[in-house]
Amino acid sequence: MRTSVSLPAVAFVGGGNMGAAMVMGLLGESPAPAITIIDPSPAVRMRFADQPGVRVEADPAALAAAEVVILAVKPQVGAEVCRQLAPHLNQRHSLISILAGIPLATLSQWLPQVGRLIRAMPNTPMAIGQGMVGLAGDERCQAADLEQAAALFRPGAEVVIIAEAQMDALTAVSGSGPAYLFRFAEAMYEAALGLGLEATTAQSLVTTTLSGSAAYLQQRCREERSFVAGKLRDQVTSPGGTTAAALAVFDQGQLSELVQSAMVAARDRSLALAKGEP
């Protein structure tokens, strides 16, 4: 895919699953940016050792080659990793953090010398090029900085740019959202087995129904430029029919209220993590 924005030289600090997904997406761009992965793990470096277009290093001094640094380590080690990176970063660098629950103010304390800070919240479907990412920049970020950051994520995700105050709500919706769908899929699969279906048949029915329905909903929302899930549900639901019987059970269990409570709990936990609460 040819990009409309010139992609900068980028260094990934951490070569785990999310970083790897971004790297593979960027390598498919034309032209692909210069990519460096910095990770002390021999296993991670071995994973990318033979990948054309990727430089793999253990030494943070390799950050000198990058314009944009993507911090993709576990939040628990974020402070220590930033301490190691600090001597190699300066005003010309932009840093994008995908550390869950770490606000821009904390990142600024860890790396005050960095020119621009951007906080990102991707989700796991990025691994197959169908992710969702929210971006929030600090007060020094211009529109061009955020667009450049968005271009780095777009090979694997749709991107929205929001105020940081909305990041906890976004985390509750799209960051944690895949797990909600997976949990519902588990329940459907278990119910399908209980109805007497074979395991392979149940798996196919559940996964194809969910993926197809999600794709259909997305397409119709784009066509009608509004959220039409309720309209599509009504089209499937005949009065007195099988779907109506099932939905009545969901309503009796107060499904909407349960989902609301779950997402509030996720939002509140994100807020607590941002305050450093265990």
MIFI-906076 format. One line per field, with one value per atom (N, C-alpha, C): residue number from 1; x, y, z; residue in one letter. Coordinates in steps of 0.1 Angstrom, whole numbers, plus 5000, padded with zeros to 4 digits. Atoms other than C-alpha are relative to their C-alpha. Layout:
i = (NUM  ...)
east = (X  ...)
north = (Y  ...)
up = (Z  ...)
aa = (A  ...)
//
This chain:
i = (1  1  1  2  2  2  3  3  3  4  4  4  5  5  5  6  6  6  7  7  7  8  8  8  9  9  9  10  10  10  11  11  11  12  12  12  13  13  13  14  14  14  15  15  15  16  16  16  17  17  17  18  18  18  19  19  19  20  20  20  21  21  21  22  22  22  23  23  23  24  24  24  25  25  25  26  26  26  27  27  27  28  28  28  29  29  29  30  30  30  31  31  31  32  32  32  33  33  33  34  34  34  35  35  35  36  36  36  37  37  37  38  38  38  39  39  39  40  40  40  41  41  41  42  42  42  43  43  43  44  44  44  45  45  45  46  46  46  47  47  47  48  48  48  49  49  49  50  50  50  51  51  51  52  52  52  53  53  53  54  54  54  55  55  55  56  56  56  57  57  57  58  58  58  59  59  59  60  60  60  61  61  61  62  62  62  63  63  63  64  64  64  65  65  65  66  66  66  67  67  67  68  68  68  69  69  69  70  70  70  71  71  71  72  72  72  73  73  73  74  74  74  75  75  75  76  76  76  77  77  77  78  78  78  79  79  79  80  80  80  81  81  81  82  82  82  83  83  83  84  84  84  85  85  85  86  86  86  87  87  87  88  88  88  89  89  89  90  90  90  91  91  91  92  92  92  93  93  93  94  94  94  95  95  95  96  96  96  97  97  97  98  98  98  99  99  99  100  100  100  101  101  101  102  102  102  103  103  103  104  104  104  105  105  105  106  106  106  107  107  107  108  108  108  109  109  109  110  110  110  111  111  111  112  112  112  113  113  113  114  114  114  115  115  115  116  116  116  117  117  117  118  118  118  119  119  119  120  120  120  121  121  121  122  122  122  123  123  123  124  124  124  125  125  125  126  126  126  127  127  127  128  128  128  129  129  129  130  130  130  131  131  131  132  132  132  133  133  133  134  134  134  135  135  135  136  136  136  137  137  137  138  138  138  139  139  139  140  140  140  141  141  141  142  142  142  143  143  143  144  144  144  145  145  145  146  146  146  147  147  147  148  148  148  149  149  149  150  150  150  151  151  151  152  152  152  153  153  153  154  154  154  155  155  155  156  156  156  157  157  157  158  158  158  159  159  159  160  160  160  161  161  161  162  162  162  163  163  163  164  164  164  165  165  165  166  166  166  167  167  167  168  168  168  169  169  169  170  170  170  171  171  171  172  172  172  173  173  173  174  174  174  175  175  175  176  176  176  177  177  177  178  178  178  179  179  179  180  180  180  181  181  181  182  182  182  183  183  183  184  184  184  185  185  185  186  186  186  187  187  187  188  188  188  189  189  189  190  190  190  191  191  191  192  192  192  193  193  193  194  194  194  195  195  195  196  196  196  197  197  197  198  198  198  199  199  199  200  200  200  201  201  201  202  202  202  203  203  203  204  204  204  205  205  205  206  206  206  207  207  207  208  208  208  209  209  209  210  210  210  211  211  211  212  212  212  213  213  213  214  214  214  215  215  215  216  216  216  217  217  217  218  218  218  219  219  219  220  220  220  221  221  221  222  222  222  223  223  223  224  224  224  225  225  225  226  226  226  227  227  227  228  228  228  229  229  229  230  230  230  231  231  231  232  232  232  233  233  233  234  234  234  235  235  235  236  236  236  237  237  237  238  238  238  239  239  239  240  240  240  241  241  241  242  242  242  243  243  243  244  244  244  245  245  245  246  246  246  247  247  247  248  248  248  249  249  249  250  250  250  251  251  251  252  252  252  253  253  253  254  254  254  255  255  255  256  256  256  257  257  257  258  258  258  259  259  259  260  260  260  261  261  261  262  262  262  263  263  263  264  264  264  265  265  265  266  266  266  267  267  267  268  268  268  269  269  269  270  270  270  271  271  271  272  272  272  273  273  273  274  274  274  275  275  275  276  276  276  277  277  277  278  278  278)
east = (5008  5000  5009  4993  5013  4994  5005  5010  5000  5001  5000  5008  4992  5022  5014  4986  5060  5003  4998  5068  5014  4987  5096  5008  4992  5125  4995  5007  5110  5008  4994  5124  4990  5009  5104  5008  4993  5115  4991  5009  5101  4995  5004  5095  4990  5011  5065  4989  5011  5032  4995  5006  5019  5010  4990  5052  5003  4998  5057  4988  5011  5022  5002  4997  5031  5011  4989  5064  4996  5004  5048  4991  5009  5022  5008  4992  5048  5009  4992  5069  4992  5008  5040  4997  5002  5040  5010  4991  5055  5001  4988  5079  4999  4999  5085  5009  4991  5101  5012  4989  5135  4995  5005  5127  5012  4991  5148  4992  5006  5138  5011  4991  5155  4994  5005  5151  5011  4989  5175  4998  5003  5158  5006  4995  5178  4989  5011  5146  4993  5007  5130  5010  4990  5162  5001  5000  5163  4988  5012  5127  5000  5000  5135  5014  4986  5172  5000  5000  5164  4989  5011  5136  5006  4995  5146  4994  5005  5142  4999  5001  5145  5014  4988  5175  4997  5003  5176  5012  4989  5197  4996  5002  5201  5003  4994  5218  4990  5008  5195  5007  4994  5221  4995  5005  5205  4988  5011  5177  5005  4995  5200  4995  5004  5188  4985  5014  5151  4995  5007  5128  4989  5011  5099  5004  4997  5103  4986  5013  5074  5004  4998  5075  4990  5009  5060  5005  4997  5070  4989  5010  5050  5000  5000  5038  5008  4993  5053  5015  4986  5088  5003  4999  5081  5010  4991  5099  5015  4986  5131  5005  4996  5131  5003  4998  5127  5013  4987  5156  5012  4989  5178  5000  5001  5165  5004  4999  5168  5013  4988  5205  5001  5000  5197  4989  5012  5166  5002  4999  5164  4988  5012  5141  4995  5005  5140  4992  5008  5124  4985  5014  5087  4999  5002  5077  4986  5013  5046  5000  5000  5037  4987  5012  5014  4999  5001  5018  4986  5013  4983  5000  5002  4973  5011  4990  5004  4997  5004  4993  5012  4990  5012  5008  4993  5021  5011  4989  5040  5011  4990  5057  5009  4992  5068  5010  4991  5083  5012  4990  5102  5010  4992  5114  4997  5003  5113  5007  4992  5138  4994  5006  5116  4992  5007  5101  4985  5015  5066  4997  5005  5047  4986  5013  5018  4996  5004  4998  4990  5008  4982  4994  5006  4958  4995  5004  4957  4993  5006  4938  5005  4994  4947  4997  5002  4930  5009  4990  4958  5009  4991  4977  4996  5005  4955  4996  5003  4953  4986  5013  4919  4998  5000  4927  4993  5005  4914  5010  4990  4937  4995  5003  4931  5014  4988  4958  4997  5001  4962  5014  4987  4991  5001  4998  5006  4998  5003  5003  5010  4990  5034  4997  5003  5019  4992  5008  5007  4992  5008  4982  5008  4991  5010  5007  4994  5026  4991  5010  4994  4997  5003  4988  5012  4989  5023  4999  5001  5017  4989  5012  4983  5005  4995  5001  5008  4992  5023  4991  5009  4993  4990  5011  4970  5002  4999  4985  4993  5006  4970  4988  5011  4942  4993  5007  4916  5005  4994  4928  4990  5007  4909  5009  4992  4925  4991  5009  4910  5008  4994  4917  5004  4996  4936  4990  5011  4907  4990  5009  4888  5007  4993  4915  4995  5005  4901  4987  5012  4867  5003  4996  4883  5005  4994  4902  4989  5011  4869  4992  5007  4854  5008  4993  4880  5012  4988  4910  4997  5004  4892  4989  5011  4864  5002  4998  4879  4997  5003  4877  4985  5015  4840  4995  5005  4834  5004  4995  4856  4992  5008  4837  4986  5013  4804  5000  4997  4818  5001  4999  4827  4986  5013  4792  4991  5007  4777  5004  4995  4800  4996  5005  4792  4986  5015  4755  4998  5002  4759  5003  4996  4776  4988  5011  4747  4988  5012  4722  5003  4998  4739  5009  4992  4761  5014  4986  4795  5009  4991  4825  5005  4995  4838  4989  5012  4803  4997  5002  4798  5010  4990  4831  4998  5003  4823  4988  5012  4788  5002  4998  4799  5010  4990  4830  4996  5005  4815  4988  5011  4783  5005  4996  4801  5008  4992  4827  4992  5008  4801  4990  5009  4777  5007  4992  4804  5003  4997  4814  4988  5013  4778  4996  5003  4772  5009  4991  4803  4997  5003  4794  4987  5013  4758  5001  4997  4770  5006  4993  4793  4990  5009  4766  4990  5011  4740  5005  4994  4764  4994  5005  4749  5001  4999  4749  4987  5013  4723  4998  5001  4727  4986  5014  4692  4991  5007  4678  5002  4997  4696  4994  5006  4685  4985  5014  4649  4997  5003  4652  5001  4998  4663  4989  5009  4636  4986  5014  4602  4992  5008  4574  4996  5003  4569  5009  4990  4599  5011  4989  4630  5010  4991  4652  4993  5007  4626  5000  5000  4625  5013  4986  4663  5002  4997  4664  4992  5008  4636  5008  4992  4659  5011  4990  4687  4995  5006  4664  4996  5003  4652  5013  4987  4689  5006  4995  4693  5014  4988  4720  5006  4995  4723  5006  4995  4727  5013  4988  4753  5012  4989  4774  5004  4996  4772  5008  4992  4784  5014  4987  4812  5009  4991  4825  5003  4996  4823  5011  4990  4843  5014  4988  4869  5006  4996  4870  5006  4995  4874  5013  4987  4902  5011  4990  4920  5004  4997  4917  5009  4992  4931  5014  4987  4960  5008  4993  4968  5005  4996  4970  5010  4989  4995  4994  5006  4970  5003  4997  4979  4987)
north = (4988  5000  5012  4987  5035  5009  4990  5060  5014  4986  5096  5009  4993  5106  4994  5006  5102  4995  5007  5077  5003  4997  5086  4988  5011  5064  4997  5004  5045  4989  5010  5026  4994  5006  5001  4995  5005  4996  4989  5012  4961  4994  5007  4935  4989  5010  4917  5000  5002  4909  5012  4988  4944  5007  4994  4958  4992  5008  4929  5002  4997  4935  5013  4987  4971  4999  5001  4962  4993  5007  4937  5008  4991  4962  5011  4990  4989  4995  5005  4966  4998  5001  4963  5013  4987  5000  5003  4996  5016  5015  5007  5030  4997  5003  5013  5009  4991  5034  4991  5007  5025  4996  5005  5003  4994  5006  4995  4994  5006  4971  4999  5001  4975  4992  5009  4946  4992  5008  4929  4985  5014  4895  4994  5007  4872  4993  5007  4854  5010  4989  4887  5003  4996  4896  4989  5011  4862  4999  5000  4865  5009  4990  4895  5000  5000  4887  4999  5002  4876  5007  4992  4901  5011  4988  4924  5013  4987  4960  5004  4998  4956  4999  5001  4964  4997  5005  4946  5002  4996  4959  4997  5001  4954  5013  4987  4988  5012  4989  5018  5012  4990  5039  5000  5001  5027  5010  4990  5053  5012  4989  5078  5000  5001  5066  5003  4998  5072  5014  4987  5102  4997  5004  5084  4988  5012  5060  4995  5006  5036  4991  5007  5024  4989  5012  4989  4989  5009  4973  4999  5001  4962  5012  4988  4991  4998  5002  4975  5004  4997  4981  5013  4987  5014  5010  4990  5036  4996  5004  5015  5001  4999  5012  5014  4986  5050  5005  4996  5055  4996  5005  5034  5008  4993  5053  5014  4985  5088  5006  4994  5094  5000  5002  5085  5008  4993  5107  5015  4986  5144  5007  4992  5172  4997  5003  5160  4987  5012  5127  5002  5002  5120  4986  5013  5092  4997  5006  5071  4989  5011  5050  4992  5009  5020  4994  5005  5015  5002  4998  5009  5006  4994  5031  5010  4990  5054  5013  4988  5090  5008  4991  5117  5007  4993  5135  4991  5010  5104  4998  5002  5099  5012  4987  5136  5000  5001  5130  4991  5010  5100  5005  4996  5116  5015  4986  5154  5006  4994  5159  4997  5004  5143  5012  4989  5168  4999  5002  5154  4986  5013  5127  4997  5004  5107  4987  5012  5081  4993  5008  5053  4988  5012  5025  4992  5009  4998  4988  5013  4965  4988  5011  4930  4996  5003  4927  5006  4994  4948  4989  5011  4915  4994  5004  4907  5012  4988  4943  5005  4995  4950  5006  4995  4968  5014  4987  5000  5007  4992  5027  5013  4986  5058  5007  4993  5085  5013  4987  5115  5006  4993  5140  5010  4990  5163  5014  4987  5201  5005  4996  5203  4994  5006  5181  5008  4993  5197  4990  5010  5182  4991  5008  5171  4988  5011  5151  4989  5010  5133  4992  5006  5126  4990  5008  5112  4987  5012  5089  4991  5008  5078  4992  5007  5069  4987  5011  5045  4988  5010  5026  4996  5003  5027  4987  5012  4997  4988  5011  4975  5004  4996  4996  5013  4987  5023  5009  4991  5054  5011  4988  5080  5008  4991  5111  5006  4995  5121  5008  4994  5142  4989  5011  5123  4997  5002  5128  4989  5010  5104  4986  5012  5077  4988  5010  5058  4994  5005  5056  4991  5007  5045  4986  5013  5018  4990  5008  5005  4994  5004  5003  4991  5007  4993  4992  5007  4984  4987  5013  4958  4993  5005  4953  4986  5013  4923  4989  5010  4904  4998  5002  4911  4991  5008  4896  4986  5014  4866  4993  5006  4860  4996  5003  4862  4988  5011  4838  4987  5012  4814  4995  5003  4815  4994  5006  4809  4986  5013  4780  4990  5009  4764  4996  5002  4768  4991  5008  4753  4986  5014  4722  4994  5005  4720  4997  5003  4720  4988  5013  4689  5001  4999  4703  4995  5005  4688  5013  4989  4709  5008  4993  4717  5008  4993  4727  5012  4988  4749  5011  4990  4766  5008  4993  4774  5009  4992  4786  5013  4988  4809  5010  4991  4824  5007  4994  4829  5010  4992  4843  5014  4988  4868  5009  4992  4879  5006  4995  4882  5011  4990  4901  5013  4988  4925  5008  4994  4931  5007  4995  4936  5013  4988  4961  5011  4990  4980  5006  4995  4982  5009  4993  4993  5014  4987  5020  5010  4991  5034  5005  4996  5034  5010  4992  5050  5012  4989  5072  5002  5000  5063  4986  5014  5034  4993  5007  5010  4986  5013  4980  4997  5002  4984  4997  5002  4986  4986  5013  4955  4989  5010  4936  4999  5001  4945  4992  5007  4932  4985  5014  4898  4994  5004  4897  5000  5001  4885  4999  5002  4889  4986  5013  4857  4989  5009  4841  4995  5006  4823  5011  4989  4855  5008  4993  4873  4993  5008  4845  5001  4999  4846  5014  4987  4884  5004  4998  4884  4995  5005  4863  5010  4990  4888  5012  4988  4916  4997  5004  4897  5000  5000  4894  5013  4987  4931  5001  5000  4927  5014  4987  4964  5006  4995  4973  4993  5007  4946  5004  4995  4958  5014  4986  4994  4999  5001  4983  4994  5006  4962  5011  4990  4991  5011  4990  5016  4994  5006  4991  5001  4999  4990  5014  4986  5028  5004  4997  5031  4994  5007  5006  5007  4993  5025  5013  4988  5057  4997  5004  5039  4997  5004  5025  5013  4988  5060  5008  4993  5072  4992  5008  5044  4991  5010  5023  4986  5014  4986  4993)
up = (5000  5000  5000  5000  4991  5010  4990  5019  4995  5003  5016  5008  4990  5045  4999  5000  5044  5014  4987  5071  5005  4995  5094  5004  4994  5106  5014  4988  5135  5008  4991  5165  5009  4991  5184  5012  4988  5220  5006  4996  5227  4987  5012  5200  5003  4997  5215  4990  5010  5198  4994  5006  5194  4991  5008  5182  4987  5012  5158  4990  5009  5144  4992  5006  5137  4990  5009  5121  4987  5012  5097  4991  5008  5087  4993  5006  5081  4988  5010  5060  4987  5012  5036  4993  5006  5029  4989  5011  4998  4999  4995  5006  5015  4985  5040  5007  4992  5067  5004  4993  5082  5014  4988  5111  5009  4990  5142  5011  4988  5170  5010  4989  5203  5011  4990  5227  5005  4995  5251  4999  5000  5246  4987  5012  5223  4992  5007  5214  4990  5009  5201  4989  5011  5182  4990  5009  5167  4991  5007  5156  4988  5011  5134  4993  5005  5126  4985  5015  5090  4993  5006  5083  4992  5008  5054  5004  4997  5062  5015  4985  5100  5006  4992  5121  5014  4987  5154  5009  4991  5183  5015  4985  5221  5006  4994  5227  4997  5003  5231  4992  5008  5214  4985  5013  5182  4997  5001  5189  4992  5008  5172  4986  5014  5138  4998  5001  5146  5002  4997  5144  5010  4992  5161  5008  4991  5191  5005  4995  5199  5012  4987  5235  5001  5001  5234  5010  4990  5267  5010  4989  5297  5009  4992  5318  5013  4988  5349  4999  5001  5335  4993  5007  5318  5005  4994  5343  4998  5001  5343  4985  5014  5305  4995  5004  5301  5006  4994  5325  4991  5008  5302  4986  5013  5271  5001  4998  5285  4994  5005  5276  4984  5015  5239  4993  5006  5234  5002  4999  5228  4993  5005  5215  4986  5014  5179  5000  5000  5189  5004  4995  5191  5006  4994  5214  5001  4999  5211  5010  4990  5241  4999  5000  5240  5014  4987  5277  5006  4995  5291  5014  4987  5320  5004  4997  5318  4993  5007  5312  4995  5006  5293  5011  4990  5325  5006  4995  5338  4990  5010  5305  4999  5000  5306  5012  4989  5340  4998  5003  5328  4989  5011  5296  4997  5002  5299  4988  5011  5271  4986  5012  5244  4994  5006  5219  5000  5001  5216  5006  4994  5235  4995  5005  5221  5007  4993  5240  4990  5009  5220  5007  4995  5228  4989  5011  5202  5006  4995  5205  4991  5005  5196  4985  5014  5162  4990  5009  5149  4995  5005  5146  4987  5014  5115  4992  5008  5102  5002  4998  5117  5014  4987  5148  5001  4997  5164  5010  4992  5179  5003  4996  5198  5003  4998  5199  5007  4993  5223  5001  4999  5221  5011  4990  5246  4994  5005  5243  4989  5010  5221  4986  5013  5194  4991  5011  5162  4993  5007  5139  4991  5009  5116  5008  4992  5145  5002  4998  5152  4987  5013  5115  4997  5002  5113  5008  4991  5143  4995  5005  5128  4988  5012  5096  5003  4996  5115  5005  4995  5129  4989  5010  5098  4992  5007  5081  5007  4993  5108  5008  4991  5123  4995  5002  5120  5012  4990  5140  5003  4996  5160  5009  4991  5176  5009  4989  5209  5010  4988  5240  5010  4991  5266  5011  4990  5290  4996  5005  5268  4999  5002  5268  5008  4991  5297  4995  5006  5281  4987  5012  5248  5004  4995  5267  5004  4996  5281  4988  5012  5246  4991  5010  5221  5005  4995  5242  5007  4994  5263  4992  5007  5238  4994  5006  5220  5010  4990  5253  5003  4998  5256  4989  5011  5222  5002  4998  5230  5010  4989  5262  4995  5005  5244  4990  5009  5217  5008  4992  5245  5005  4995  5259  4988  5011  5224  4997  5004  5217  5011  4990  5251  4999  5002  5244  4988  5012  5210  5002  4996  5224  5009  4991  5250  4991  5009  5221  4991  5007  5207  4988  5012  5180  5002  4999  5172  5002  4996  5184  4987  5012  5149  4993  5005  5137  5008  4991  5167  4998  5002  5162  4987  5013  5126  5000  4999  5133  5009  4991  5162  4993  5005  5146  4987  5013  5111  5003  4997  5125  5006  4994  5147  4991  5009  5121  4989  5010  5094  5004  4995  5115  5003  4998  5126  4988  5013  5090  4994  5005  5080  5007  4992  5108  4996  5004  5099  4986  5014  5062  5000  5000  5069  5008  4992  5095  4991  5010  5068  4989  5010  5042  5005  4995  5064  5009  4992  5083  5014  4987  5116  5006  4993  5142  4998  5003  5129  5006  4995  5151  5004  4996  5165  4988  5012  5130  4994  5006  5118  5009  4991  5150  4997  5003  5142  4987  5012  5107  5001  4998  5120  5010  4989  5148  4995  5004  5137  5013  4988  5163  5003  4996  5182  4994  5006  5164  5010  4992  5176  5005  4996  5177  5011  4990  5197  5013  4988  5222  5007  4994  5227  5005  4996  5229  5013  4988  5255  5013  4989  5277  5004  4997  5273  5007  4993  5283  5014  4987  5313  5009  4993  5323  5001  5000  5318  4994  5008  5292  4999  5002  5285  5012  4987  5321  5004  4997  5326  4992  5009  5296  5005  4995  5309  5013  4987  5344  4997  5003  5329  4994  5006  5308  5009  4989  5337  5008  4992  5357  4993  5008  5329  5000  5000  5326  5014  4987  5364  5003  4998  5365  4992  5007  5338  5007  4992  5358  5012  4988  5389  4996  5004  5370  4997  5004  5357  5013  4987  5394  5007  4993  5402  5010  4990  5422  4996  5003  5424  4995)
aa = (M  M  M  R  R  R  T  T  T  S  S  S  V  V  V  S  S  S  L  L  L  P  P  P  A  A  A  V  V  V  A  A  A  F  F  F  V  V  V  G  G  G  G  G  G  G  G  G  N  N  N  M  M  M  G  G  G  A  A  A  A  A  A  M  M  M  V  V  V  M  M  M  G  G  G  L  L  L  L  L  L  G  G  G  E  E  E  S  S  S  P  P  P  A  A  A  P  P  P  A  A  A  I  I  I  T  T  T  I  I  I  I  I  I  D  D  D  P  P  P  S  S  S  P  P  P  A  A  A  V  V  V  R  R  R  M  M  M  R  R  R  F  F  F  A  A  A  D  D  D  Q  Q  Q  P  P  P  G  G  G  V  V  V  R  R  R  V  V  V  E  E  E  A  A  A  D  D  D  P  P  P  A  A  A  A  A  A  L  L  L  A  A  A  A  A  A  A  A  A  E  E  E  V  V  V  V  V  V  I  I  I  L  L  L  A  A  A  V  V  V  K  K  K  P  P  P  Q  Q  Q  V  V  V  G  G  G  A  A  A  E  E  E  V  V  V  C  C  C  R  R  R  Q  Q  Q  L  L  L  A  A  A  P  P  P  H  H  H  L  L  L  N  N  N  Q  Q  Q  R  R  R  H  H  H  S  S  S  L  L  L  I  I  I  S  S  S  I  I  I  L  L  L  A  A  A  G  G  G  I  I  I  P  P  P  L  L  L  A  A  A  T  T  T  L  L  L  S  S  S  Q  Q  Q  W  W  W  L  L  L  P  P  P  Q  Q  Q  V  V  V  G  G  G  R  R  R  L  L  L  I  I  I  R  R  R  A  A  A  M  M  M  P  P  P  N  N  N  T  T  T  P  P  P  M  M  M  A  A  A  I  I  I  G  G  G  Q  Q  Q  G  G  G  M  M  M  V  V  V  G  G  G  L  L  L  A  A  A  G  G  G  D  D  D  E  E  E  R  R  R  C  C  C  Q  Q  Q  A  A  A  A  A  A  D  D  D  L  L  L  E  E  E  Q  Q  Q  A  A  A  A  A  A  A  A  A  L  L  L  F  F  F  R  R  R  P  P  P  G  G  G  A  A  A  E  E  E  V  V  V  V  V  V  I  I  I  I  I  I  A  A  A  E  E  E  A  A  A  Q  Q  Q  M  M  M  D  D  D  A  A  A  L  L  L  T  T  T  A  A  A  V  V  V  S  S  S  G  G  G  S  S  S  G  G  G  P  P  P  A  A  A  Y  Y  Y  L  L  L  F  F  F  R  R  R  F  F  F  A  A  A  E  E  E  A  A  A  M  M  M  Y  Y  Y  E  E  E  A  A  A  A  A  A  L  L  L  G  G  G  L  L  L  G  G  G  L  L  L  E  E  E  A  A  A  T  T  T  T  T  T  A  A  A  Q  Q  Q  S  S  S  L  L  L  V  V  V  T  T  T  T  T  T  T  T  T  L  L  L  S  S  S  G  G  G  S  S  S  A  A  A  A  A  A  Y  Y  Y  L  L  L  Q  Q  Q  Q  Q  Q  R  R  R  C  C  C  R  R  R  E  E  E  E  E  E  R  R  R  S  S  S  F  F  F  V  V  V  A  A  A  G  G  G  K  K  K  L  L  L  R  R  R  D  D  D  Q  Q  Q  V  V  V  T  T  T  S  S  S  P  P  P  G  G  G  G  G  G  T  T  T  T  T  T  A  A  A  A  A  A  A  A  A  L  L  L  A  A  A  V  V  V  F  F  F  D  D  D  Q  Q  Q  G  G  G  Q  Q  Q  L  L  L  S  S  S  E  E  E  L  L  L  V  V  V  Q  Q  Q  S  S  S  A  A  A  M  M  M  V  V  V  A  A  A  A  A  A  R  R  R  D  D  D  R  R  R  S  S  S  L  L  L  A  A  A  L  L  L  A  A  A  K  K  K  G  G  G  E  E  E  P  P  P)
//
